[in-house]
Amino acid sequence: MPRKPNSLSRHSAGVALTLAAALAGQTVPAFAACPMELAVYREAGTGAMIDFRPGGNATVTNAFRMVFDKGVVLEGVVMWDADVPRPVGMLAHDCPEGDATGEELAACTVWHGVVYSADKEGKVDLMPPERTDAPETLILADLGRAIAASPVYAAAGLSEAPWDMFTLHGCQE
């Protein structure tokens, strides 16, 4: 039976990798903590990017935009649902500015769902709010299917919808 690696062996492997890179004259990138409101995420298959910015009010715990390779930009927010304490995300395209009716918002909403996070060990949790460290991975439940079924998908000429999982790609300054 194969032996399960312990944290010491993972630590040793990391030290060995760092040492090997140093001996080869290369540098190993440092991964400093990035606050959630400055995090940038990337979806591996399509290259779609999510970049966060400060939410700006008490209702919206996170604001972001999703950018596709064809120049399509979707605006997004994450809010905590008062009835069920979890972060609920919404992505929209070309919504009216200012006060909008429920019908107008429904017409421009591309995706609506729960946002989860996962760490490097695969532990799944709810997405954190602003002013906390950005997690390794975000999971936007049912995002890919919703985008593929939306009018934006065909109208923008997108050839592939992103999957539901985005990995931390960088941190804005």
N, C-alpha and C positions, 0 to 999 in steps of 0.2 A: 504494500500500500504506500503511495507517495506521501511524503511528509508535507504537512501544511506549513508554508513559510511563516515565521514569526516576525514581529516588528524589528527585531535585531537584524535578521537577515535582509529585510528590505532596507534598513538603515545602512547596512554594510554595502549593499549593492549601490545605493546612492553615493556613498563615500567613494567607492571604487570608480564609478562613472565620473564623478567630479575630478578625482585624481588623474584618471586616464585623459580627460579633456585638458587638464592643466599641463600634463606632460607632453601632450601633442601641440601645445601652444594655442589651444582654443579656449574660449570662455564659455561658461555655462550660464544661461540666462537666469537672472534672479526673479523670482515670482513674489513681488511684494503684494500685500493686501490692497485690494481695490474696492472702494466703496460702491455699493450697488448702484447709486445714481450716476456713476461714471463708467460703469462696465460696458464692454462691447462683446457680443456673442456672435458666433458664426455657426451656420448649419453646414455640415460636411458635404452633403450631396449636391446642393444647389449653390452654395456659397452665400445664401441670403444672410444678411447681417442684422443684428438688433443692437441699437445703441441707446442707452438710457440717459436721461437727464432729470434734474430735480422736478418732482411732481408739482410743487407750488401751492398745494392747499391740503387741508386735513382729510378730505375725502379721497383724493388720489394719492396712493402710497408710492407709486412709481409711474413715471411717464417714459415712453420710448417710441422709437420709430423703427420699422422694419424696411430694409432697403434690398431690392432685388437687382440682379445684374442688368435688367432691361431699363433701369432707371425708375421703376415703380416704387413708390414710397407709401407705406401704410402707417398711419398714426395710431399709437396705442397707449392705453392706460391700464394700470392695475389698481383695483380698489378692494378693500376688505368688505365682504358681505356681512351686514349686521345680523342677519338671521342665522347664517352658518359661517362661523369664523374661519374663513379661508380666502386667499387672494384670488380674485376673479379678474381675468384680463379681458380686454376688448381691443380688437384691431378694426380700424375703419379706413375707408377710402373716399375722399372728396365729400366729407360731411359739411353741412352748412355751418357757417360761423355763428357764434352767439347762441341765443336760445333756439332750440330745435324741438320739434314735437317728437313724441315716441315713435311715430310712424316714419318721420324723416331719419331718425337715428337707426331704426331697424333697416331702412333701405340702404344705408351706407355702411352698415356693420358687416365686416367680412368674417370675423371670428369672435367668439365669446366662450370663455372656458376657464377652468382652474389652472393656475400656474404652480408647478412644483419645482423643487430644486434637488440636486443630488451632489454629494461630495465625491472625492476621489475614490473612496472605498465603496461607493454605490449606495450609501444611505440616503433614502429619499425623505424629503421634508417639504414643508410649504415654502414658497418663495419668501425671502426676507424683505423687510421694508428698507427704505433709504437709511443712510448712516450706519449700515452694517456691512460686513465684508461680503463681496459678491461670491456666490457659490461657483463651483467648477462647471456645473451643468444646469440648464433650465429645461424644463419639460412643459410645453404648452399643449395641454391635453386636446387632442383631435384637431390640431392646427392644420396639418397637411390636407386632410380630407376637406375641411371647410374652405381652404383657399382654392383647392382644385374645383370645388363646386360653385365658387363665387363668380359673378359676372366679371370681376377684375381679372381673373385668370385668363379668360379668352380675349377680352378687350385689350389687355396689355401684351398679348402674344407670348405669355410665359409658357415655356415648354415643359416645365417640371415644377411641381409644388414641393416646398421644403417638408422635411419630416418634422416631427414634434420636438426633437431634441436639439438644443443649441449649446455649444461648448464655449467657455470663456476664451476670448481671443485677444483681449487687450484691455487697456484702461485709458480713458480720455484724460487729458491734462487740464 
